[in-house]
Amino acid sequence: MTVHEHRGGPGTARHVLVLGGSGFVGRHLTTAFHRAGWQVTAVSRGEALQPGGGPGPAAPRRLALDVPGTDPGTLTDVLGRAAPHVVVNAAGAVWAASEEEMARGNVLLVDRLLTVLPRLPRPPRLLQLGTVHEYGPPLDDGPVTEAAALRPVSGYGRTKARASEAVLGAARDGALEATVLRVSNAVGAGLPRASLLGGVAAELAAVPEHGAPAVLRLGPLTARRDFVDATDVAEAVVAAAAAPAAVPVVNIGRGTSVAAGDLVRRLLAVSGRPAELVEQQQTAAVPAAPGGTAYAQRLDITLARRALGWRPSRELDDSLRCLWLAAGDPPYASGRGARK
């Protein structure tokens, strides 16, 4: 099968199946693929999903499916009937998830996919959304390239690294086409409140516009991380889906590092709500804020530009504005276990 045939041929609607379609990044992916003219099936374990609309291809279809909880035979039948050209794994367990939940959502789910997808009459390309947390703390001040050793320090990073290595192993063995996209810290509408910025937005949304200032007590915010707009991430995934060949690993970020405290203060300014930020010293009773370990990290995104023709285009203040405008909106509520 040629790449051209694999993508569906002239005049044929390309079909993408998005696992985790009701999650934070999954919603952005569903919208981006729909706008790009793909036929979209958004898969979730039953959470409400806002359908797409407007001109162009049919609105995204919904499919309730618990991938790690479905036996391989049944899963093969379901995915065989769906017949996707591309499967994007944006599912998994992140914020407020236990080690057991992360192992199930991040590792078992991928193992199940790698068992089933090669059995399909037309094995789809698999796009695995990995994470910057697979790399762990950088060894120097330079940008982190795709060749960097994986040194994850969190349960989330470790389980995602195991999943990524399994996907890359299957690709090396020729079982299927696959790309691992290691994504930095995404920001935008729907960011769950269990995350640092999502939690701040939720607290601010509960503050009366002309009431007494809220006091936000957070752990140290000295860490510098690579933050990227969620819509930019979604457009990178669309580019990877349409690429003539699958690149094994590609970093997706802004390629710059920003202090977590700076973003929190910028979110306060965007909200316009009265608030006082108090950074507490880290103690046993006051743990670090998410991502609060004080090291700087930024991704090298050269390969994304060269192989996918992609680069980030949105400013982080716009991302924060989208986060704030969506804060408190029911479709974007807590999102426990939702993909980053």
N, C-alpha and C positions, 0 to 999 in steps of 0.2 A: 504494500500500500504506500503510495507516495504521500508526501506532506500535503499536496494539493487535494488529493482524494480524502485524506484524513480530516481536513477542515471542511469538507462538504461539497466542494465544487462550485462552479459559477451558478448563481441564482438559487443556491440552496441555503436556507437559514441555518446558521451555525447554532448548535444547542449547547448551553453550558448548564451544569448542575452545581449549585452553590450550597455546600454543606455549611450549616450555621447561618442560614439566610435570615434569621430573625435576630441575630446578634448585632453588636455594634458595627464591626467592619462588614459583616454580611449584608446589612441593609445598604451600605454604600456600594458594595459590589453589585448587588442586584440592580440598583439604579444605574450604575455605570455601564454594565453589560446591556441593559435594556436600551439605553440611549445610543449605544454603539451598534444597535441592530441585531443583537443576538436574541435567540429564543432562550428564555431563562426559566429554570425550575429551581425554586428556593426551598431547600430542605431544612426542617427544624424538627424538634421533638414534640411539637404541638403548640408552641408559643404563637401568639397573634402576630401576623405579618402584614404590613401595609402593602397592598398591591400597587404595582406601577400603573401608569396610564398615559394618555396622550397619543399622538400620532406615531406611526411606525409599527414595529412588531407587536404581537399580542402581549397583553400585560403578563408579567411573570406569574407562572403557575406555582402553587404551593403543594408541598408533599410533606406529610408528617411521617418521620422515620427516625427511629433510634438506631443508628448504625452499629454501635458496639453491642447493643442488646438484641440484634437481629441475627439469626443463624445464617451462615454463609450461603446455604442453598436458597433461602428466601431472598436474601439480599441480592444474589446473582440474578434471580428472576425479576426483581423490582428494577434494578439498574439496567438489565438487558432490555426491558420494555421501554425504559426512558431513553435509551440509546444516545447518551450525550457524546459530543465530540470532545468536550473538556469537562473535567471535574475539578472544582476548586474547594479545597478543605480549609474553610474559615471557621470551623467548629473547634471546640475545645474548652478547657477549664482554665480560667485565669484568676480573676479577683475573687477573694473570699472563698476559694475552693480548698478542700482538704487534699492531702497527698493522694489519698485513694481516688478522689474525684479527678485529680489531674492525671493519674495513671490511666484511668478509664477513658477520659475524654481526649487525652493527648496521645497516648500510646496505643491502647487497645483499638481505638477507632481507626488509626492508621494501619495497624496490623490487619484489621478486617478488610479495609480497602485493598491492601496489597495482596490479600488472598483472592478477592473477588474480581477486581478490575481486569487482570490478565485473562480471566476466563471468558470475558464478554466477546461476542462475535467481532466487535470492533473496539478493541481496548482504547479508551480515551486517554488524552494527555492529562496527567495529574499535576495540579499546581498546589503545592503544600505551603501554606502560610506559616513560616517559621518566625523567629523572633530574635531581636538583638540580644536578648537575655541568654541565648545559647552561647554567645561569645564570653560572657562574664567580664570581669574587670580587665581593661586593656593593659598591656605590658608597658606601653609608652604613651606619649602624647599625640602620636600620629593617628590618622584615620584607620579604622579597622577594615581590612580587606576581606574578601571571601576566602582567602587562603589562611586566615588566622586560625590558630588552634581553638577548639571549643573548651572553655573552662567555666561552665555554668556554676553559679553558687546558690541558686534557689531551686526549689522543687519544680517550679514552672520551667525554668531554663533547662533543668536536667531532663524532664519528660519531653519537652519540645526537641531537645537535641537528639534524644533516642529516636523520636519519630522521624526527624530529618535524616538521620543516618540510615534508617530502614528504607526510606523512600529513595535515597541516593543509591543504596545497594541494589534495590530492585531495578533501577534504571541502568546501572552498570551491567547487571545480568541480562539486560535486554527484555525484561518482563513487560515494560511499558515506558513510554516517554514521560519524563517528569522534570519539574523544576521546583526547587525550594527557594522561596522568596523570604529572606530574613529581613523582617520589617522592624523599623525603629518604633518609637513611642507615638502612636497615632492620636491625633486630637481632632475633635469635630462634634457635630450633633450626635447625641446618643451615647456619649462616653459615660459608662456606668459610674454610679456614685461611689462604688468601692475603690475606684481609682483616685489618685490625688486631685486632679483637676475636676473630675466629675463630682467628687465629694464636695469640693469647694463651691462649685456651681449650684449644687443642690442646697447647701447651707445658705448661700446668698439668695436663692429663689424664695426661701422661707422667711426672709427678712422684709418687713414692711418698707416700702420705698422711702417713707418719711418718718420711720420709727427710730428708736435708739440704735446706735451702731452695734452690729454683731461683733463678737470677739471670736476670731478663728484661732484656736490653739493647735498648732501643728508641730511636729518634730522638726529637726534640722532640715533646711531646704538648700543646702550648699551644693548638692550634686549637680553636675552639668551633664545633660543628656541630649541625644539627637531626637528632636520632636518633628513630626511631619503631619501635614493635613490628611485626614482620612479619605477625602475625595481624591487627592493625589495618589494615595496608596491604591485605591480602587482602579484608577486609570493605569497604574503600573501593572496591575494584575491583568487587565484587559489586554494590554500590550503583550504580556507574556503568553496569554492565550492565543493571540493572533500571530505570534512570531513564527517564521518559517521552520525554526528548529528550537528544541528545548535546551535552554542553558541550564547546566546542573544547579548552580547556586548563584543568586544575585541579591545584592543588598538593595533595600528600598528605604530611603530616608531623605533628609535634607542635606546631609553632609556637613552640618555645623552642630555645635553644642551650645545649649542655652541653659542657664541656671534655673533649677526648678522654682526657686523663690522669685525669680524675675517673671516667670510665666504666671505664677499665682498673683503677683501684684498687677500684672497687665490684665488678668481676668477681673480683678477687683475694679480696675478702672473701666473696663468694658461694661461691667454690670451697672455701674452708677449707684450701687447700693451702699449705704453707710456700713463700714466694717473696719475693724482693727485687726491686723495680723500679728500674732504673737508666736515667735519661734522659740520653742522650749528646748532646753538642752536634753540630749538623748540620755535616758536612764532606763532602768528595768521597767519602770512604770510608764515611761514616755518613749515608746519605740520610734525608730526613724520613720518618717513619712515614706510612702511607696517610692522606691527608687532613691531613697535618701542617703545612701552610702556615698561618701564624699569623694568620688572620682569622676573624671571627665571622660566622656565617650562620644565619638562621632563615627559615622559610617563612611567608607569610601564608596561613592555611587558611580564611579567611572564606568563600570561594566553595564550598569542599567542604562546609561546614556548610549553606550556603544552598541550593545546587543538588542536593546528594546526600543531605542529611540525615545526614551522617557527621561524627563527631569521634573522635579517639583516646580510648581508654578504659583502656589498660593502662599500668602504671607500668614504667619502664625497669628497675627492679630485678627485676621479674617476667620481662622479656625476657632479662635476663642469666642468670637462674636457668634458663630454658628452654634457652638456649645452652649453659650448663654441663652440664646433665643430658644433653644430646644429644652432647656432645663425645666424639669417638672412636667414635660409633655408625656402623657401616659404611654405612648409607644416606646419611649426611651427610658422607662422606669428601670429600677435597680440593675437588672441584667446580670444576676448572680451566675457565674460560670460562663458568661458570654465571651466570645472571642474579643481580644483586645481591640 
